[in-house]
Amino acid sequence: MGEELFYFLFRDKPAKVLLALFNNAETTYASELAKEVDCTYPHMVKVLAGFKEFGLIDVSSTGRVKPIVLTQKGRKIVAKLKALQETLG
């Protein structure tokens, strides 16, 4: 599972989505994330499903509204991604 997660994270859009979730202080939704990282809504849904499968996000469901938040594991991974991003310049 660790190797699958590594290859899933280090694609362009998933990394941008995690960073966007980390940087947004307010509740975030799939449609907002899709606009922010410039991808289609269906692609965003697929990325978020992967994050949920790996335990990186929680998605609450209140009717049609589904806010997305990082889990503790997701926050740890994003912190390491940010450190790597800063190292690479």
ABEGO torsion letter per residue (X at the ends): XAAAAAAAAABAAAAAAAAAAAABABBBBAAAAAAAAGBBAAAAAAAAAAAAAAGABBBBBBEABBBBBBBAAAAAAAAAAAAAAAAAX
